[in-house]
Amino acid sequence: MHTLVRVENANCTYCLNDVRDELLSRPLVRAVTMSAVAGCIDVEHDHDDPTALTEVLSTSLHGWQVASNAEIVMVTTTAEPSDECRWHHQ
């Protein structure tokens, strides 16, 4: 089974790598591919609840942006299941 999740503002590469490792540590997850540029993560898994995968992404991913005073600040991310992604072309 594949679950495709679109993520907004997930441009922290350290966070993405940590989340990939966290997802791969789940016993029913077989593969994880992601693109920060396209804003999507594809999880190949066996009988794992897609909602649980989305919750892991929502609570673990972070992003950053430059504030109006030129300071780099952390921003929240949004993760939601999707049927298409410009990187995966699904």
N, C-alpha and C positions, 0 to 999 in steps of 0.2 A: 504494500500500500504506500502511496505517496501523499504527503501533505505539503502543499505549497503555502508558504506564509509570506505575506508582504509586510515589510517593516519600514516604518518612516523614521528618519533621523538616526538610523543605526550606522554611524560612520566611525565608531571607535573600533579600530582593528583589534586591539587587545581584548575588548569585550566580545567581539565576534569570535575570536579564537577560543576564548574561555567557554562561550556558549556552545560552540561546535564540540569541544571536548566534553562538556556536560551532557549534551544530547547523545553523543556516541557512547557515553558510559551507561546509558539506559539499556537494560538487557534486550529490549525488543527493537532498538534502533540499529539499522544495518548500515546506513550511509547518510551523510549530510553534505550538501553542496550549497554554497552561498555566494552572493554577490552584493557587496556593500553599495556599489555604484547603481545597480539595478534595484536594490532594496528588496531582495527576496531570498528566502531560504527554502530549499527543497529537502524534506526529510523522508527517507525511505525506511519504512518500519513495518513490523508485524503486530497487528492487533493492539497497538498502543492508542490511547485516547488522543485524538488530534487536539482537543481542548487542553489537555495537560501539556502538550508540546508548546502550544501557544502561550500558556501561562509561564512556562520556563523562559520563553523568549521575552515576554512582557516584563518579567521581574529582573532579568539578568542583563539585558542589553541597555546600553547607554549611547548617547551621541554627544556631539559638541558643536558649538557654533560660535562665531565671533559676535560679541555684543556691541552695542553702539559706542561703547567707550574703548573698543578694541581689545577687551578682555575676552579670553576663551572661557566659555561657561558650558557646563554639562546641561543637556536637555533630555527630556523624557522621550521614550520611543513608543510607538504604537505597533503592535503585532496583531495581525488578523488573517485568518485563512483566506485564500484567494484561489481563483480558477486560472489566472494568467499572470505572467510576469514577462517583462520585455527581454529578460536575459534567457529564461527557460523556453519562451515561445510556446506556452501551453495554453 
